[in-house]
């Protein structure tokens, strides 16, 4: 095996972990709505979307587990569950927007809108990846994200252009989340290294389309576009918000209390 | 205008795999494996079963998951193993094929009828305008209650004629 080949494999492994972590964190957050949603249909909808995100995390981690068999390193001989449940905060590589708390319903749906819009373009691009496994995962995921977007788009319009109360809550959510959106378009070193071979997606290139579409929806929902005068990043380097540890303590409880427990 | 029966390329590959298979008896056995959430439809009719390969004493069953987070997939895997082991196949492996991604277009005509009889409105072909038929009274005057229903694969509708709520198998 050549040096470049093994470096590429290591980078692809880390890339898969990062994409898996993004999905797992949001899946875990959405699952917090289970039995707490404002109405039964929403409870079912959010739980279903949560399962889609946890399912895609599983697909990315499965690929990571297979790559680790060849690359060795910290993930060697680890299972998907080990990767999902037994790391500490600094070892998770998810972007910050995915770990933010659920807030109120407006906050949750605003994040979904931001993320679903982004994911549709991201997974469209990843489905053309030169890595056939990543391309297959992306093609599967894309169908689901398109479906998710239909709902988050509809809620954004209904709540944004709804009552005074729902409008205020939506505007607050947009303002509070906006500073976490630039990180979606930031390339990590690993992603940059995988770009020339056509394995990773050029995030920065997705910004203009996303910005145009999200602006259009905000406008349609009578919401103001935030000035974008602050931003926070660090997730891909393992530097997380204060919410991350609390999320992990709940998510990891079962595996920590009963090590090796299987479903 | 009558609609021509359209078979997608992916669907054609699936049916060829079954027709040309050297182990039709295994396919037949697998027809008894159903979706645990919708026990009237077999994994073949649902479009999940892709291929069966028998090599010496080893049987490989290839499946494509419906939704990434569908908890039924794991159960289906276990049911495949159980069914084949009961029939005397000791070495069974279930592999997952992600690409091409599963589509409701892979569902058989028989499968769609079984859904209808069970009380679930079958999916519209993806190339057609969505047409939802109430499984109780066959009315097409329906309204959407929620894009998401009791499982990942279904949406919730209400019939405006007989007023019954019913599940619609989402088309993806």
Interface residues (C-beta under 8 A of the other chain):
Chain A: X27 X41 X42 X44 X45 X48 X49 X50 X51 X52 X53 X54 X55 X56 X58 X59 X132 X133 X135 X136 X137 X139 X140 X141 X142 X143 X144 X147 X150 X151 X263
Chain B: X65 X67 X68 X69 X70 X71 X74 X98 X99 X100 X101 X102 X145 X146 X147 X148 X149 X150 X151 X152 X156 X170 X172
